[in-house]
Amino acid sequence: MIEAVLGSPTAPNCVLLLGAHCDDIEIGCGGTLLQCAARWPNTRFIWVTFSSNAERAVETRAAAARLLAEVRVREIRVENFKEGYFPHTGATLKDYFEGLKREAPELILTHYRHDLHQDHRVINELTWNTFRDHLVFEYEIPKFDGDLGHPNMFLPLSREHMQRKTDILLECFPSQRARSWFTRDTFMALARLRGIESNAPDGFAEAFYARKLRLNI
């Protein structure tokens, strides 16, 4: 497996995390955040969840705090755009994204371009429409639609971080426990599959789509 080191030896100044709904970021890249937080404690992390209600806002704030516990500067923003209606509120969402430009992120984690959930796709489209010269990684989320693809970038996870990710998901989101798919087995299974594909040392990985990269040697 060919390996690459992300960026320069110095940590990014700002990482922007974008998720349409509560638990999207946590499911898609929670393990990656645990490893980034441990490696980049002085980096500023901005977490934006675009749709929530009062109950789920408490859940995602708790999960974000635990995933980014080692980070000194973190901003957790939970907004109230109407779930399921993102394609019909594009102008308002675009205005919000324009405001995010001022944060000057160097790395952005967002939804996958071909995600079959309409809200997820809109967040991806606005990410690329707004941040046209940035490092963008698109995460994946398992769900009923069956839209898993063929990611081209993998971040190996330690067994410890994989366990912590699943613990945080199950402990911080009691509102989702009744869903048949919201189980430790689901999250471990996908990470195990991506771990096989990337020959990860501990057997687990999170996968991303790196649509556009520039190589400097």
N, C-alpha and C positions, 0 to 999 in steps of 0.2 A: 504494500500500500504506500503510495507516494504521500509524504507529509509536507505541510507548509506551516510556517510560523506566521501568525496574524500580525501584519503591520510591522512597525518599528519596535526596537527594544523598549521604548517608553509606552506607557499605558495611554489609551485615548482620554481626552479631557472630558468627553460627554458621550454617553450611550443613551439612545432613545428607544424605548420599548413600546410597541403599539399593539393593542388588542381590541377587537370589536366588543367583546363581552367579558364579564368576569369569568375567570379560569382559562381563558384562551392563552394568555402569555404563560401562565403557570404550566399548562399542559404542553404547549409547543416548545418552550425553551427553559423550563424551570431548572433543569440540571445544568444547563449552560450558564445560567445566572449564578448558581451556587459556585461554579468554578471561576467565573469572571469576578465575582465579588471577592473571592479569596485571593485572586491574583492582582486585582486592581482596587484595593480598598480606598484609594484617594480619587478615583474617577467619580464624576457626578453621573448618577443614573436618574433618568426621567421616565417614569412609568405612566402610561396613559391608557386607561380602560374607557371606552367611549359610551357604553350602554350599561345601565345597572338600575337596580331598585335599592331601597334602603337596606334590606337584609343582605343582599349580595355584595353591596358596597363594603359592609363590615367584613365579610368573608375575604374579599380580594385584598383589602388593606392589610388584613392579618397575614395572608399568604405572602404578599409582597414584602412586608416587614421581615418575615422569616427568611425568605429567599435572598434578601439583600442585607441581612443582619450585619455582615462584615463591612459594609460600605459606609463611609463617614457622611457622605452627602447624597441623599436620595429624596426625590419628590414623587409622591404617589398622587395621581390625579384620576378621579373616578367621575366621569361625566354622565349625563342623562339623556343622550340621544335615544330616540325610540327604537327599540330592538325590532329588526325585520324590515325597517323602513329606510335604511341608509341610502339606497339608490334614489329615493324620493326627497332626500334632504341634502343633496350633493352640494349645493351652494353654501349652506351653513357649515357643513363639514369642511369644505375647501377653505373657508375663512378661518376655521380653527387651525387647519394645517399651516396656513400662511403665518399664523402666530407662532407655531412651533419652529419656524425658520430661525427666529431670533435666538433660539437656544443653541444653535450651531453644533448639532451633534456630529460626531465623527463616525459612529457606527449605529446603524438602525436595524432593529429586529422587527419584522412585520409579517403579515399573513402571506400565504402562498398565492401566486397569481391565478392558478387554476382551481382554487378552493371552490367547491360548489355552493357554499353558503354565500348568499348575496351580500351580506354585511361584511364578511371577510374580504370578498373581492373588491368592494369599494375602498376599504382601508388600504389594500395593496395598491390599487390604481392611484389613489391620492398620495400615497407614499412616493411612488415614482414620478408622479406629476409635480410634486413639490420639491423633492430632494433629487436633483438630476445629476449631481456630481458627488455622490456620497457612497460609502460602503454599506450596502443593503443585503441582509440575509433574510430569506423567507422561511418561516417555520411551518411545520405540518401539524394537523390535528386529526386524530382518528374519529370517525363518526359514521352515522347511518348511511350517508350518501356514497361511501366507498370511493373517495376521490384521491386516495393515496397514489403518488406517482413515483418517479425515479429521481430522487434528490442527488445532487452532485457534490455536496460537502457534508462532512460528518465531524462531530465533536465527540470524541470518546469520553465516557463518564466513568468515574470510579464507582465501585460497588457502593461505597458509603454515600456518595452524592445521589446515586439512583435511589437508594433507600430513603434518604432524606426528602427527595422530591416527592416520592409517593406518600410518605408520611404527611407532608405538608398538605398535599391535595386532599387526602382523606380526612385529615383533622380540621382543616380550615373551611371546608365546603360541606357542611351538614345538609344544606338545601339540595345537594345533588346526589346524596347517598341512595335515594330510591331509584335512580336511573340505572338500568341494567348494565350499561356500558361503563359507568363511573366506578371502576374497581382497580385494585392494585394490579390484577392480572392483565388488564388492558394496557396500562401504562408500561408495565414491565415487558410485555410481549412485543410491543412496537420497538422499545429501546433495545431489546435483545435481537430482533431482526436487523435493525440498523447496525448493531454491534457486529453481527455476522458479516454484513456487507462491507464494513470498514475494517474488519480484523482488529477490533478494539481490544486492548490488553485485558480489561476486566469483562469483556463480552457485552458491554452496553454502550449505546451512543444515541445522541440526538442528531437528526438530519435536517439539512437546510438546502435551499436553492440559492446558489450564488450566480445570479443571472449575468452580471457584468463585473469583471475584475480587470485591473491593470497591473501588470507585472513589472516591477522595477528590480533590476539586478545590478 
